[in-house]
C-alpha cells in the first residue's frame, strides 16, 4: 500500500529543516500503519504529505517556547508533527481513545521525541499540574464547541491556535456567545501556506484573558 504514498514535496525541507528525517520517519510510519489502525482513510496516502503533514507543519511558527496542549491528537495531527518541527516546545497530546494513545506513545518512543507526553483523557476531564501556554486542535469540532473544551486549559494570556477549514470565519461569527463567556480577545483567522502549499491552512487564533 505504501507504494501509493505521495512523493515528498519540496516544501517539506523548508518547513522541517534539520528535523526532516524525523518527519519522514513519522510519515512512513503513518503510511504503513495508519489505515490498519483506523487513523487515516484508505484514500489519504496519495496526499498524506500535502494534506496532512505539511498542512500541520505550516502552523509551527505560530508556536512559542513553552507548554502546548494538543486536544484530540488522534493520529498525531497536528501534535506529533508540530513536536517534530518545534523541538524547542513541550507538548502534551490529549486523546481519549486507547488504541490512538498506544499509537501516539509508540511514535514518541520510535521517533525519540523527548518534548512529548501523552495524556489519555477527554479534554473536559484533563487535570493539569500547570496550565498550557497554547492549545492546538485539528478537525475536532466547531469553534463554539471547542472553546469550552480548550479555553479552561490555558493560563491567563494563553492562546488558542486551532486549525480550521474554509468556513473558519463563519465559525468565529457563530461562536460570539462562547467568545464572550470565555473572555477571548484578539480573535482572528490566519491563512497560512499561500504560495508554499497545495492547499492553504486556516487557523483561528485567540487569546484568553
Secondary structure, 3 states (H helix, E strand, C coil): CHHHCCCCCCHHHHHHHHHHHHHHHHHHHHHHHCCCCCCCCCCCHHHHHHHHHHHHHCCHHHCCCCEEEEECCCCCCCHHHHHHHCCCCEEEEEECCHHHHHHHHHHHHHCCCCCEEEEECCHHHCCCCCCEEEEEEECCCCHHHHHHHHHHHEEEEEEEEEEECCCHHHHHHHCHHHHHHCCEEEEEEEEECCCCCCCCEEEEEEEEC
